[in-house]
């Protein structure tokens, strides 16, 4: 029984419009599954698009939201020209630039934009200079969810109790967990620092319109993960039960971020 970030579900106003945007911006392989669309980010994690109101209903939450949602999506590519290409494609699709593409003070190259569905994306490369022609389309080397939490060190203890392995630990400045191949990275920052890094104000309330997903191997594993999350300081908000797509339940971590644990 180990928690992993197998996929990230974004609650969007209109699934078809969001699919068009993300297909144009990231060129993922797409597959429709009833009420949601699955995006394979070139083997570097999976994103699901689900109606925001439907996602809130599934999680027994009110759908209203305002201001900063408390998380930032991250897409890492190989070099700066690929960051610029992703940003150009996102803007062409209707995204707003929150931070233009530029070199980082201590390394790397990044930009931040807000997608038409409201999700904030940080696009980055680990180097300041290109080492060759940009890939067409740019292929992510990593997809991540960065969570703005009250105290990263306390959140680290919660996720470590569920079996996640810490990768980089800079105390309350930044902590993340090592992703398994094909899954997404999970990162932790304080809410204030994350909002500042994204170029937005930190105020916000209501439904975050995102769910982090663990695809369990069995119903027994799903039940065990929900029980472990509850014991470690989380809260089961929807008990596991039969669904149209299989078997699933929801819990929130100590900072209120929503997780779905599901088994086919």
Buried (B, 14 or more C-beta within 10 A) or exposed (E): BEBBBBBBBBBBEEBEBBBBBBBBBBBBEBEEEEBBBBBBBBBBBBBBBBBBBBBBEBBEBEBEBEEBBBBBBBBBBBBBBBBBBBBBBBBEBBBEBBBEBEBEEEEBBBBBBBBBBBBBBBBBBBEEEBEEEBBEBBBBBBBBBBBBBEBBEBBBEBBBBBEBEEEEBEEBEBBBBEBEEBBBBBBBBBBEBBBEBBBBEBEBEBBBBBBBBBBBEEBEBBBBBBBBBEEBEBEBBBEBEEEEEEBBBBBBBBBBBBBBBBBE
